[in-house]
Amino acid sequence: MIKISNTESKTTPAKKNIQLKNISVKDLRLIDTDTGEDISQEVINEIPDEIDTINFKITIELPDEVE
């Protein structure tokens, strides 16, 4: 499942939240953009062996809109 929501700018920057549920661990791929290193296996190694799916949330601060 994927759920996307937007929060308008107030005293903090506007944000977009992306919630992901029941995502396959075996297909997980994460890249450290500072180094270009694929950190997927390092993250997967921290997940207990009996866990096949995970849930996570991504929050993105959106730039101010230019009018």
N, C-alpha and C positions, 0 to 999 in steps of 0.2 A: 504494500500500500504506500502511496505517496500523497502527502498533504502539503499544500503551499499556502501561506498566508502573508499578507503585507501589513505593516504597521506604518502609519503616517509619521512624518517628522514632527516633533514637538520640541522639547528641550534637548532631546537626544536625536541622533540621526535616524532617518527612516530605516526600517529593517525589513528583510524578507526572511521568513522561517520556512525551511523545508524539512518535513518530518518523513523519515523512511522507516518502514516497519517490515519485519520478516524478510530481510535482505540476506541472501546466501553468503555465508562466510567464505566459502571456497572460491567465489568469483570476485571477492573484494580486492580492489586495487587502489592504493593510495600512493601519491608521489609527493615528496618534499620539494616544493618549488624553489627553495633556496639552494638546494644541492643537486636536484634532478634525480635523487636517489629514490628507488621504489622501496617504500617502507611497509608495504602490504604484509610481507611475511612476519616482520617484527610485531605488527599489530595482531595478526592472526595468532602468533605464538602466545600472546597474553590472554587469549580467549580460551576458557576451559574446553577440553577435547569433546565433551558431551554436548556442547553448544553448536548447532548447525546454522542458526539464523540469528541476526541481531537487529536492533532498532537504534537509530540515531537521529540527531537533529542538527541541521546546519543553519546558522544564523549569519546573514550577510548585511553589513551596514551599507545602505544605498547613498550615493552622492546626492547633494542638494540639487533639485531640478532648477535649470536655468529658464527664466521666464522672458 
